[in-house]
Amino acid sequence: MRIYRLIVAVLIATFTASVTSTPAYAGPRTGPSDPSVGYPAQATFQLLCRGGGSMNLVRGGPVPDANGVEMVVIELTFTRSTKAAGAQGKGLKPGQCSWIDRPVNDREPVALRFKTPLHAPPNPGVGGKADTQAERFPDAFSIPEYMKSKNHYYSFSAYTENSDRLRATESKFFKPTSGK
């Protein structure tokens, strides 16, 4: 059990270290294939969401992944922005999401599904404010709490899965830089 916790802690620390900043839009990416849940390898685009407003996040039930980590699918519903988000999210009002380079159009869904751990592993000695836990230890509880604030943003590598929803292959918090 200690080894499992250590491995999960190292994976979370590595993930957290890699998401401290988000580069400007670099065009489509191919997302990872996850055959266990039927996510095909797919070209993805950066969708940026601003918390607050009428945004709603609903957790699904936990399902263990291939490593035994309990994962959940969260469905985020949002309001379309009439503007592109822009690299710093300046085109977004609270509760809105938009592609970096253009608005979400009327034919695209306003629901997004993404996977996240049910619980981030405990990390004794690491403190911080509860409202920013999703920046260090994102999980099914910290992300919805984080996105209640109009001052918080989340970035997704996403594609249109079907007429009802978008699917994210990657997700991470986003902090706009001031003055740019």
Backbone as CSV, one residue per row, in Angstrom:
resi,resn,N_x,N_y,N_z,CA_x,CA_y,CA_z,C_x,C_y,C_z
1,MET,0.829,-1.191,0.000,0.000,0.000,0.000,0.872,1.255,0.000
2,ARG,2.005,1.231,0.728,2.896,2.392,0.739,3.461,2.664,-0.645
3,ILE,3.829,1.600,-1.345,4.397,1.764,-2.687,3.352,2.386,-3.603
4,TYR,2.107,1.905,-3.523,1.028,2.452,-4.326,0.872,3.945,-4.067
5,ARG,0.829,4.357,-2.799,0.690,5.775,-2.465,1.876,6.584,-2.957
6,LEU,3.081,6.007,-2.834,4.275,6.695,-3.297,4.218,6.905,-4.808
7,ILE,3.835,5.863,-5.545,3.752,5.963,-7.003,2.717,7.013,-7.395
8,VAL,1.552,6.980,-6.766,0.506,7.952,-7.088,0.980,9.358,-6.744
9,ALA,1.654,9.533,-5.599,2.153,10.854,-5.205,3.170,11.372,-6.211
10,VAL,4.061,10.501,-6.689,5.066,10.903,-7.676,4.381,11.291,-8.989
11,LEU,3.380,10.507,-9.408,2.663,10.822,-10.647,1.949,12.166,-10.533
12,ILE,1.303,12.420,-9.412,0.605,13.700,-9.212,1.615,14.844,-9.186
13,ALA,2.730,14.667,-8.493,3.748,15.719,-8.415,4.301,16.025,-9.812
14,THR,4.541,14.982,-10.600,5.044,15.169,-11.958,4.014,15.909,-12.801
15,PHE,2.746,15.495,-12.717,1.675,16.152,-13.463,1.559,17.616,-13.049
16,THR,1.557,17.868,-11.740,1.408,19.225,-11.231,2.560,20.108,-11.700
17,ALA,3.767,19.577,-11.684,4.929,20.351,-12.120,4.835,20.686,-13.604
18,SER,4.214,19.799,-14.383,4.146,20.034,-15.819,3.037,20.987,-16.221
19,VAL,2.146,21.367,-15.304,1.022,22.218,-15.673,1.056,23.587,-15.007
20,THR,2.216,24.029,-14.581,2.269,25.319,-13.899,2.025,26.482,-14.841
21,SER,2.190,26.261,-16.129,1.847,27.313,-17.071,1.331,26.675,-18.340
22,THR,0.537,27.414,-19.072,-0.028,26.919,-20.311,0.519,27.770,-21.443
23,PRO,1.151,27.133,-22.441,1.661,27.913,-23.563,0.518,28.441,-24.424
24,ALA,0.840,29.406,-25.251,-0.150,29.938,-26.182,-0.618,28.816,-27.106
25,TYR,-1.738,29.026,-27.739,-2.322,28.030,-28.634,-1.308,27.611,-29.702
26,ALA,-1.157,26.309,-29.871,-0.189,25.796,-30.829,-0.844,24.911,-31.877
27,GLY,-2.126,25.087,-32.127,-2.821,24.282,-33.119,-3.281,22.958,-32.551
28,PRO,-3.841,22.089,-33.407,-4.379,20.826,-32.919,-3.289,19.895,-32.429
29,ARG,-3.657,19.051,-31.465,-2.768,18.011,-30.964,-3.508,16.697,-31.070
30,THR,-2.762,15.616,-31.114,-3.398,14.316,-31.068,-3.431,13.884,-29.626
31,GLY,-4.631,13.639,-29.115,-4.792,13.216,-27.730,-4.432,11.757,-27.563
32,PRO,-4.205,11.342,-26.325,-3.858,9.949,-26.070,-5.044,9.036,-26.320
33,SER,-4.751,7.822,-26.714,-5.796,6.830,-26.889,-6.008,6.121,-25.559
34,ASP,-7.241,5.943,-25.158,-7.560,5.244,-23.918,-8.613,4.190,-24.233
35,PRO,-8.176,2.994,-24.662,-9.141,1.979,-25.078,-10.051,1.510,-23.950
36,SER,-9.650,1.690,-22.692,-10.477,1.217,-21.583,-11.796,1.963,-21.497
37,VAL,-11.859,3.181,-22.003,-13.112,3.936,-21.985,-13.530,4.356,-23.388
38,GLY,-12.851,3.836,-24.388,-13.224,4.108,-25.755,-12.854,5.486,-26.268
39,TYR,-11.838,6.137,-25.703,-11.394,7.432,-26.213,-10.446,7.149,-27.371
40,PRO,-10.826,7.468,-28.589,-9.907,7.234,-29.701,-8.824,8.304,-29.746
41,ALA,-7.713,7.970,-30.403,-6.709,9.011,-30.662,-7.412,10.021,-31.559
42,GLN,-7.325,11.282,-31.230,-8.144,12.279,-31.893,-7.414,13.619,-31.878
43,ALA,-7.531,14.379,-32.945,-6.975,15.726,-32.945,-7.780,16.562,-31.954
44,THR,-7.080,17.286,-31.084,-7.750,18.093,-30.066,-7.368,19.559,-30.224
45,PHE,-8.198,20.418,-29.626,-7.977,21.850,-29.660,-8.144,22.386,-28.246
46,GLN,-7.511,23.508,-27.955,-7.552,24.050,-26.602,-8.847,24.817,-26.367
47,LEU,-9.593,24.347,-25.357,-10.814,25.003,-24.894,-10.498,25.593,-23.531
48,LEU,-10.790,26.853,-23.355,-10.519,27.522,-22.089,-11.848,27.872,-21.430
49,CYS,-11.951,27.593,-20.125,-13.182,27.854,-19.372,-12.882,28.750,-18.178
50,ARG,-13.794,29.690,-17.934,-13.692,30.569,-16.776,-14.765,30.156,-15.776
51,GLY,-14.380,30.019,-14.530,-15.312,29.582,-13.492,-16.381,30.611,-13.180
52,GLY,-17.265,30.225,-12.273,-18.336,31.104,-11.825,-19.530,31.051,-12.750
53,GLY,-20.371,32.069,-12.672,-21.555,32.142,-13.528,-22.451,30.930,-13.337
54,SER,-23.032,30.469,-14.425,-23.957,29.333,-14.361,-23.278,28.001,-14.689
55,MET,-21.955,27.978,-14.685,-21.220,26.745,-14.960,-21.625,25.670,-13.951
56,ASN,-21.755,24.434,-14.427,-22.144,23.336,-13.565,-21.235,22.135,-13.830
57,LEU,-20.741,21.512,-12.764,-19.918,20.316,-12.883,-20.577,19.190,-12.105
58,VAL,-20.785,18.038,-12.770,-21.437,16.890,-12.155,-20.503,15.691,-12.254
59,ARG,-20.283,15.030,-11.105,-19.415,13.853,-11.033,-20.187,12.585,-11.362
60,GLY,-19.527,11.698,-12.106,-20.054,10.356,-12.315,-19.537,9.441,-11.220
61,GLY,-19.899,8.181,-11.286,-19.429,7.210,-10.296,-17.991,6.801,-10.554
62,PRO,-17.277,6.367,-9.503,-15.873,5.971,-9.665,-15.712,4.649,-10.415
63,VAL,-14.663,4.607,-11.231,-14.294,3.405,-11.976,-12.781,3.283,-11.905
64,PRO,-12.246,2.123,-11.470,-10.781,1.998,-11.408,-10.165,1.983,-12.803
65,ASP,-9.018,2.662,-12.934,-8.309,2.607,-14.207,-7.406,1.374,-14.215
66,ALA,-6.565,1.249,-15.224,-5.699,0.075,-15.366,-4.727,-0.083,-14.195
67,ASN,-4.423,1.023,-13.490,-3.505,0.968,-12.346,-4.237,0.861,-11.015
68,GLY,-5.562,0.747,-11.049,-6.328,0.625,-9.824,-6.712,1.949,-9.184
69,VAL,-6.367,3.077,-9.819,-6.727,4.386,-9.287,-8.192,4.643,-9.633
70,GLU,-8.978,5.032,-8.638,-10.382,5.324,-8.896,-10.498,6.644,-9.649
71,MET,-11.099,6.576,-10.823,-11.273,7.737,-11.683,-12.767,8.018,-11.818
72,VAL,-13.106,9.269,-12.091,-14.484,9.637,-12.377,-14.510,10.491,-13.635
73,VAL,-15.640,10.476,-14.284,-15.870,11.383,-15.404,-16.703,12.532,-14.860
74,ILE,-16.236,13.735,-15.083,-16.979,14.937,-14.697,-17.564,15.532,-15.969
75,GLU,-18.838,15.896,-15.898,-19.447,16.607,-17.015,-19.612,18.061,-16.618
76,LEU,-19.003,18.925,-17.410,-19.034,20.370,-17.188,-19.970,20.968,-18.232
77,THR,-20.985,21.707,-17.791,-21.835,22.430,-18.730,-21.537,23.918,-18.587
78,PHE,-21.536,24.609,-19.697,-21.094,26.001,-19.719,-21.942,26.825,-20.667
79,THR,-21.735,28.120,-20.623,-22.355,29.059,-21.548,-21.343,29.375,-22.642
80,ARG,-21.803,29.396,-23.887,-20.911,29.757,-24.997,-20.509,31.224,-24.895
81,SER,-19.237,31.495,-25.123,-18.792,32.875,-25.264,-19.051,33.295,-26.701
82,THR,-19.336,34.547,-26.908,-19.526,35.052,-28.272,-18.194,35.451,-28.901
83,LYS,-17.114,35.310,-28.117,-15.770,35.671,-28.582,-14.833,34.487,-28.410
84,ALA,-13.720,34.524,-29.127,-12.644,33.566,-28.874,-12.096,33.836,-27.478
85,ALA,-11.669,32.793,-26.793,-11.117,32.977,-25.444,-9.844,33.801,-25.495
86,GLY,-9.045,33.603,-26.533,-7.738,34.250,-26.598,-6.763,33.496,-25.710
87,ALA,-5.498,33.712,-25.917,-4.456,32.989,-25.173,-4.500,33.257,-23.677
88,GLN,-5.079,34.389,-23.257,-5.141,34.733,-21.836,-6.561,34.694,-21.266
89,GLY,-7.517,34.225,-22.030,-8.884,34.107,-21.538,-9.655,35.406,-21.464
90,LYS,-9.161,36.448,-22.129,-9.810,37.767,-22.034,-11.181,37.802,-22.695
91,GLY,-11.476,36.840,-23.572,-12.778,36.810,-24.228,-13.858,36.116,-23.418
92,LEU,-13.548,35.706,-22.192,-14.506,34.932,-21.392,-15.103,35.723,-20.245
93,LYS,-16.390,35.572,-20.064,-17.085,36.082,-18.884,-17.272,34.890,-17.943
94,PRO,-17.607,35.129,-16.663,-17.814,34.015,-15.725,-18.816,32.982,-16.259
95,GLY,-18.437,31.705,-16.133,-19.286,30.601,-16.566,-19.179,30.242,-18.029
96,GLN,-18.306,30.927,-18.773,-18.186,30.689,-20.213,-16.958,29.857,-20.568
97,CYS,-17.068,29.165,-21.694,-15.937,28.465,-22.308,-15.894,28.866,-23.776
98,SER,-14.692,28.801,-24.351,-14.515,29.095,-25.763,-13.200,28.488,-26.219
99,TRP,-13.130,28.208,-27.504,-11.855,27.784,-28.071,-10.909,28.985,-28.004
100,ILE,-9.633,28.732,-27.985,-8.641,29.804,-27.910,-8.753,30.751,-29.111
101,ASP,-8.983,30.169,-30.291,-8.955,30.968,-31.521,-10.315,31.335,-32.112
102,ARG,-11.409,30.848,-31.487,-12.744,31.160,-32.007,-13.798,30.792,-30.968
103,PRO,-15.004,31.347,-31.105,-16.068,30.958,-30.171,-16.542,29.530,-30.441
104,VAL,-17.201,28.933,-29.459,-17.893,27.661,-29.662,-19.122,28.019,-30.495
105,ASN,-19.288,27.374,-31.652,-20.402,27.768,-32.526,-21.710,27.102,-32.094
106,ASP,-22.803,27.523,-32.704,-24.135,27.042,-32.320,-24.349,25.553,-32.571
107,ARG,-23.570,24.952,-33.430,-23.708,23.524,-33.716,-22.866,22.660,-32.775
108,GLU,-22.017,23.284,-31.975,-21.160,22.539,-31.055,-21.812,22.437,-29.679
109,PRO,-21.551,21.332,-28.975,-22.155,21.118,-27.661,-21.648,22.101,-26.602
110,VAL,-22.436,22.266,-25.535,-22.044,23.091,-24.392,-21.839,22.214,-23.155
111,ALA,-21.546,20.941,-23.394,-21.219,20.007,-22.315,-19.876,19.369,-22.654
112,LEU,-19.028,19.240,-21.657,-17.683,18.687,-21.828,-17.475,17.603,-20.782
113,ARG,-16.964,16.457,-21.180,-16.638,15.391,-20.234,-15.129,15.217,-20.169
114,PHE,-14.631,15.042,-18.925,-13.207,14.778,-18.725,-13.034,13.854,-17.528
115,LYS,-11.927,13.102,-17.546,-11.622,12.167,-16.459,-10.650,12.795,-15.476
116,THR,-10.826,12.455,-14.202,-9.931,12.924,-13.150,-9.958,11.911,-12.010
117,PRO,-8.925,11.860,-11.171,-8.973,10.949,-10.026,-10.127,11.315,-9.090
118,LEU,-10.722,10.293,-8.481,-11.772,10.540,-7.503,-11.207,11.349,-6.343
119,HIS,-10.076,10.896,-5.799,-9.410,11.603,-4.699,-7.938,11.773,-5.040
120,ALA,-7.414,12.961,-4.824,-5.969,13.165,-4.922,-5.353,12.469,-3.713
121,PRO,-4.172,11.895,-3.846,-3.566,11.207,-2.705,-3.231,12.188,-1.589
122,PRO,-3.343,11.737,-0.346,-2.963,12.615,0.760,-1.485,12.949,0.675
123,ASN,-1.141,14.166,1.031,0.245,14.595,0.980,0.553,15.372,2.258
124,PRO,0.916,14.655,3.323,1.174,15.332,4.597,2.253,16.394,4.455
125,GLY,2.049,17.492,5.136,3.044,18.561,5.139,2.874,19.557,4.023
126,VAL,1.989,19.275,3.072,1.757,20.210,1.986,0.459,20.934,2.280
127,GLY,0.561,22.209,2.527,-0.623,22.984,2.876,-1.145,23.747,1.697
128,GLY,-1.903,24.752,1.981,-2.447,25.591,0.933,-3.902,25.863,1.185
129,LYS,-4.405,26.859,0.481,-5.805,27.211,0.627,-6.681,26.175,-0.065
130,ALA,-7.805,25.884,0.549,-8.730,24.910,-0.026,-9.224,25.344,-1.402
131,ASP,-9.393,26.660,-1.619,-9.927,27.122,-2.898,-8.951,26.988,-4.058
132,THR,-7.699,26.653,-3.778,-6.729,26.444,-4.864,-6.177,25.019,-4.873
133,GLN,-6.807,24.103,-4.162,-6.350,22.707,-4.139,-6.255,22.122,-5.549
134,ALA,-7.165,22.507,-6.439,-7.177,21.958,-7.796,-5.917,22.305,-8.575
135,GLU,-5.176,23.309,-8.132,-3.923,23.661,-8.804,-2.814,22.682,-8.436
136,ARG,-2.851,22.125,-7.254,-1.804,21.210,-6.799,-2.239,19.754,-6.824
137,PHE,-3.473,19.492,-6.431,-3.980,18.124,-6.305,-5.377,18.045,-6.915
138,PRO,-5.470,18.108,-8.255,-6.792,18.090,-8.875,-7.482,16.743,-8.679
139,ASP,-8.729,16.790,-8.278,-9.530,15.579,-8.173,-11.000,15.930,-8.345
140,ALA,-11.858,14.930,-8.201,-13.285,15.104,-8.455,-13.962,16.044,-7.472
141,PHE,-13.289,16.396,-6.390,-13.868,17.305,-5.408,-13.258,18.702,-5.510
142,SER,-11.937,18.771,-5.732,-11.282,20.086,-5.760,-11.594,20.871,-7.040
143,ILE,-11.734,20.194,-8.168,-11.979,20.913,-9.425,-13.342,21.628,-9.414
144,PRO,-14.445,20.935,-9.061,-15.728,21.670,-9.018,-15.714,22.839,-8.030
145,GLU,-15.051,22.664,-6.900,-14.963,23.751,-5.917,-14.171,24.926,-6.502
146,TYR,-13.065,24.613,-7.155,-12.198,25.617,-7.766,-12.955,26.441,-8.812
147,MET,-13.767,25.753,-9.613,-14.448,26.428,-10.717,-15.682,27.218,-10.285
148,LYS,-15.959,27.288,-9.003,-17.038,28.156,-8.510,-16.627,29.625,-8.573
149,SER,-15.324,29.884,-8.601,-14.824,31.261,-8.600,-14.666,31.809,-10.013
150,LYS,-15.145,33.027,-10.228,-14.981,33.685,-11.533,-13.527,34.043,-11.808
151,ASN,-12.667,33.925,-10.800,-11.254,34.244,-10.965,-10.414,33.030,-11.345
152,HIS,-11.043,31.863,-11.490,-10.317,30.645,-11.821,-10.657,30.178,-13.235
153,TYR,-9.654,29.622,-13.882,-9.780,29.128,-15.252,-9.290,27.689,-15.323
154,TYR,-9.811,26.929,-16.299,-9.333,25.582,-16.571,-9.177,25.445,-18.077
155,SER,-8.158,24.726,-18.486,-7.853,24.514,-19.891,-8.050,23.036,-20.224
156,PHE,-8.617,22.768,-21.387,-8.874,21.399,-21.817,-8.375,21.200,-23.240
157,SER,-7.759,20.067,-23.502,-7.493,19.632,-24.873,-8.708,18.797,-25.234
158,ALA,-9.520,19.286,-26.166,-10.828,18.670,-26.382,-11.157,18.523,-27.862
159,TYR,-12.146,17.673,-28.100,-12.693,17.489,-29.434,-14.186,17.216,-29.294
160,THR,-14.917,17.378,-30.386,-16.344,17.093,-30.374,-16.524,15.589,-30.494
161,GLU,-17.061,14.988,-29.432,-17.272,13.532,-29.422,-18.539,13.158,-30.191
162,ASN,-19.603,13.907,-29.967,-20.864,13.701,-30.683,-21.670,14.995,-30.576
163,SER,-22.911,14.972,-31.011,-23.702,16.207,-31.024,-24.064,16.701,-29.628
164,ASP,-23.890,15.857,-28.607,-24.268,16.225,-27.241,-23.125,16.699,-26.359
165,ARG,-21.893,16.349,-26.708,-20.813,16.704,-25.792,-19.447,16.738,-26.474
166,LEU,-18.570,17.489,-25.799,-17.152,17.518,-26.129,-16.465,16.516,-25.208
167,ARG,-15.301,16.028,-25.598,-14.527,15.105,-24.769,-13.135,15.696,-24.607
168,ALA,-12.649,15.758,-23.376,-11.298,16.257,-23.114,-10.355,15.089,-22.908
169,THR,-9.195,15.182,-23.520,-8.160,14.168,-23.322,-7.142,14.632,-22.288
170,GLU,-7.117,15.931,-22.018,-6.231,16.514,-20.996,-6.957,17.675,-20.348
171,SER,-6.654,17.906,-19.075,-7.225,19.065,-18.380,-6.232,19.555,-17.346
172,LYS,-6.235,20.868,-17.128,-5.350,21.450,-16.119,-5.799,22.870,-15.811
173,PHE,-5.443,23.342,-14.629,-5.792,24.719,-14.289,-4.997,25.661,-15.185
174,PHE,-5.477,26.869,-15.299,-4.847,27.863,-16.150,-4.834,29.185,-15.405
175,LYS,-3.707,29.876,-15.424,-3.598,31.195,-14.798,-3.192,32.205,-15.858
176,PRO,-4.111,33.122,-16.180,-3.741,34.165,-17.147,-2.589,35.017,-16.590
177,THR,-1.731,35.449,-17.470,-0.673,36.363,-17.046,-1.173,37.775,-17.248
178,SER,-0.867,38.650,-16.344,-1.359,40.026,-16.444,-0.484,40.839,-17.371
179,GLY,-1.103,41.821,-18.015,-0.365,42.765,-18.834,-0.013,42.281,-20.219
180,LYS,-0.522,41.129,-20.637,-0.191,40.635,-21.990,-1.419,40.435,-22.799
